[in-house]
């Protein structure tokens, strides 16, 4: 059985929502909401990879563990690689779950679901998707779509990721959810590769893995966690997380 560790990258230098990890949702910093969901998943230790002492402080105050990483990483994937190599130099954890720090509404069940495809030893990394329900999202370039071939109930082997409405024709489209479970060796290989041609064109780093011949399997879940990038998103997340009577 795999021995996962969950890494949550948190970057302060957001242009659309300054100091995003510390944005307050019902009196709690957003990064703490995400850390709590990761802890609820109960699949392994959780470490928040930060580039600012203020974020480390709020995680520590909440009872969690944070590790400082460089501030110049080009992506969250590079940040979690630095973090896991420092946190687990003996490689006791063979799977690294990358949970983005701006998904405060993510469900613990979704974090657990990302591990399921790795039961197949042929799978290098796993991710999630959900059926697009709103017509406008089918053509929205901010909604990443995944195309795959079915390998089991609710599971696909990814063939391509795109910002376009693919595949063409009648039928459902799948909204890719940017939550990944990497085998440790796959993560090391991935960050050592240069950005690929299709990755640069689509601005989707998972295409680097596909172009390098890595196998990505996709577990389908029922809902897309809401990501926070702007002040308007923060308002919506606040409403979604409002305690219900």
N, C-alpha and C positions, 0 to 999 in steps of 0.2 A: 504494500500500500504506500502511496506517496506520503511524504512528510512536508506539508506546505508551511510557508511563512507568508504572511500578508504584509505587503509594503504599500504605504499610502503616500505618494509624492505630494508635497504642498509647496507651491511657489508663490512668493509674495508679489512678484513683478507682473501683475495683471494690468493691462492698459484699460480695459473696459470696466473693471471693478477693482479699484485699488485696494491692496491689503485683503484680497478675497478670502484667504483662509480664516481671517479673524472677523469676517462679517457676522453680525449677530443675528441669530434666529431664535426667537423666544428666550433671549437672555443667554444663549449658549453659542460660542463661536462655531461657525460652520464645520471647521475641521474636526471639532469634538463630536458633532453629530455623525460624521463619517466614521470616525474611530469607533464610536459606540456600535454602529451597524456591523463593522468588521469584527468587533469582539463578540457580538451576538451570533455571528456565523459559527464561531467556535470550531474553526478548522485548524488553528495553529496560532503561534504568537503573532502579534500585530505591532508593527513599528512604523511610525510616521517619519518620512524622510523630508527634512525641512532645510530651508536656506536662510532662516531668520530666527534669532533667539526668542523673539516674542511668540512665535508659533510653538517652539519647543516648550516654552513656559506654560502655555495653556494646556498642552497635552500632558505634561508632567503633573500639573495641578489637578487634572481630571483622573489621574491614576495611571496614565499610559506611558509608553516609552517613545522617545523621539531621538533621532540622530541627525546631527548637522551634516549637510552635504554641500558641495560646491554650488555657487550661485550661477555659474555659467553653463550649465548643462543645456544642450539643445532640445531635450525632450524629457518627459517624465520617466521614460524607459531607461534613459541613461542615468537618471537620478536614482532609480531603484536598484540598478546594477551596482553603483557605487555603494549604496547603503547595505545591500545584502552581502557584498564582499567584506564589508567592515563588521557587520553584525554577526555574520556566520562564516568566519574564515575557514572553519573545519568542514564546511559543506554538509552539516548534519541535516539540512533541509534541501530536498531535491526538487521542490516545486516552489516557484515564486508567484504569488498572486499580486497583480498590479491593480489596485483599486484607486481610481482618481479621487483626489481630495475635494472635488467640487460636485459630488453626487450625494447630497445629504438625505435624499429620499430613497436611496438604494435599500433594497430589502435583504436581510441576512440570507434568505433562501436563494437569492440570485448569486450572492458571493459563493455559496456552497455549490450551486449548479455549475459554475465555471470549472469545477474540478472534474465533473463527470466524464467528459470526453477523454481525459488522460488515463482512464482505465484501459484504453487501447494503446499498447506500447508504440504503435506506428504514428501516433499523434504527437507533434512537437509542441504545439501550444493550442490553447482553447480560448474561446470567447463566447459572447452571448448575442442573441438577436431576438426581436419581437416583431410580430406582424404590424405593419403600418395600417392604422385605422382612419386617420384623417386624410382626405384626398389631397389637401394642399401639401402635405409632407412628401407625397410621391415625387414631386418635382423640386422640392426645396434642396438646394445644394448643401445646406448645413446639416441635413439629415443624411448620414452615410448609409448606403444600402449594401447588403451582402448577397451574393449569388452563390449557391452551392448545390451539390448533388446529395440526395438523401442517403444516409448510411445507416439509419435506424430511426425509430419513432422519436420525432422532435429533435433530430440531430442531423447536421449537414457537414460535408467536407467542403470547405470554402474553395471556390474557384476564382472569385474576384470580389473586390470592394470598390465602390464608386460613389461619387456625389451625384451621378446621373440616375435617372429612373430606369434601373436595370433589374431583371431582364425585360426586354420589350414585349408588348402584347398583353393580352388579358391575364389576370391572375394576381395573386397577392405579391407585395413587395415586403422585404424584411429590413427593418431598422437595426443597424448594427449598434451594439452597446459596447462602449470602450472599456471593458473590464476583461483582463487577460489572466490566464494561468500559464506560465512558462515552465517547461522543464529547465532545470538550472543550466545544463549545457547549451540548450537552445538560446537562452537569454544571453549567455556569454558570446555565442556566435553572432547573434543578432546585432549587438551593440558594436561588434568589431567590423561589421560590414559597412561600406559607404552607402549613402542614400541611393536608391535605385531610380531608374528612369521613370517608371510609372509612379513611384512614390512621390517624386518631385512634381510630376504633372498633375496628379490628383490631390497632392498634399495629404497623403494618407500613409503613415509609416508602416502599417501592416502589410502593404504591398511589397515592401523590402523582403519580408519573410517569404511571401509567395514566389517572388522572382528568384529567390535563392534556393527554391525547391523545398522549403519547409512545409509541413502539413499543418494546416489550421482547421480544427473542427469547431463547429458552432452549436451550442446548446440553445434551443429555443425556449424562451420564458414568456410569461403572460403579459408583462408590462415593462415599459422603458423607464428607468429611474430618471428623474428630472435633474438636469445639469444646470449649474448656476454660472453664468458668464457676465451678466449685466445687472444693474440695479433693478430693472423690471423683473428679471429672473429671480432675484432675491426676494422680491415681494411675493411672487408666485410660490416660491418654496416655503416662505413663511406661512402662507395660507394652507399649503398642502400638509404642513407639519403641525398645524394648529390642533391642539388637543380637542377631541370631540366629546360632547357631554354624554 
